[in-house]
């Protein structure tokens, strides 16, 4: 396999991995929204809960990334 073919395959693999991660995140978000709706959460509570959820995800990702370095 040439370097160009290897690079194309690597780019495809990375793109597929990112797509998979995005889909997984959307599924988590959908689940979170369904739980909030089931609890009859107000609009402001939903926004607050989602902001908190996002911050937790970001800090977990940042912590995981730092450990891997």
Residue, then its C-alpha position, 0 to 999 in steps of 0.5 A: x500500500x502506498x503512503x497516499x493510500x495509507x493516508x486516505x485509509x487513515x483519514x477515513x478511519x478517523x472520520x468514521x470514528x468522529x462520526x461514531x462519537x458524534x452519534x453516540x453523543x447525540x444518543x446520550x443527549x436524546x436520552x438526557x432530554x427524554x429524562x428531563x421531559x419525563x420529570x416535567x422539567x421547566x425550560x430554565x431547568x432544562x437549559x441549566x441541566x444541559x449546561x451542567x451536563x455539557x460542562x461535565x462532559x468537557x471536563x471529563x474529556x479534558x481530564x482524559x486527554x491530559x492523562x493520555x499525554 
